[in-house]
Amino acid sequence: MTAPVFVVGHFDTAALAGDGRYVLDGPEGRHAVSVKRLRAGEDVVLTDGAGRWAHCVVLDTEGKDRLVVRMGPVTEEPEESPRITVVQALPKGDRGELAVETMTETGVDAVVPWAASRCITQWKGERGLKALAKWRATAREAGKQSRRVRFPEVADAASTKQVAALLAGADFAAVLHEEGSAPLATAGLPASGHIVLVVGPEGGVSPDELAAFAAAGAKPYRLGRSVLRTSTAGTAATALLLGRTGRWS
């Protein structure tokens, strides 16, 4: 079994004692000590969530929220290639967090919330800021759970114009659409660069949006015979792309 992952704000080597000891405290320390109940001799991984990480061995616990470890060398995991970004239309309720959670566990590199014209949910004002914070917290927790050391980026909510600009700069751009003439499973994919995939809302991508995305170079593709919900389509497509590009090999 792989070692559990805990997040540090940054790796401050000045905080290390002469023998390489490091103290994990705060909410992460509390989770390690009081929830995971880690004990001396067990392995853990500390990461900043941006690719830098260190293997550590638990030395002791102090109180309910301080984990004392001996930290190994800090290394950096390179970014994956091709990079996979999913533009996720805003679902209803907590289905947005579900989509972010499962895409993170699968291996997506970035998620862009999209306020599509047919989205019932709209992020505005304080409500929108809270929803975005939930998505980012979900990516962080799912990244830890799935033992990642480079968590997916969750961007600010994008307009259709901004999504089109993102698609225009991609090495492969696709829109999942039930009327797509070609299956995503047979699309020609780049060996490196940036793949951007658009997942529409439950009501579908509007004709105007499809036209804007087509002008940006994105083609419509279908996943299979069945129509998936917006909260699951991105995860299924990400898994397909990871397998086809060799990132799961």
Secondary structure, DSSP 8 states (H G I E B T S, - for coil): ----EEE-SS--GGGS-TT-EEEE-HHHHHIIIIIS---TT-EEEEE-SBSEEEEEEEEEEETTTEEEEEEEEEEE----SSEEEEEEE--STTHHHHHHHHHHHHT-SEEEEE--TT-S----HHHHHHHHHHHHHHHHHHHHHTT-SB--EE---B-HHHHHHHHHT-SEEEEE-TT-SEEGGGS---SSSEEEEEE--TT---HHHHHHHHHTT-EEEE-SSS---HHHHHHHHHHHHHHHTTTT-
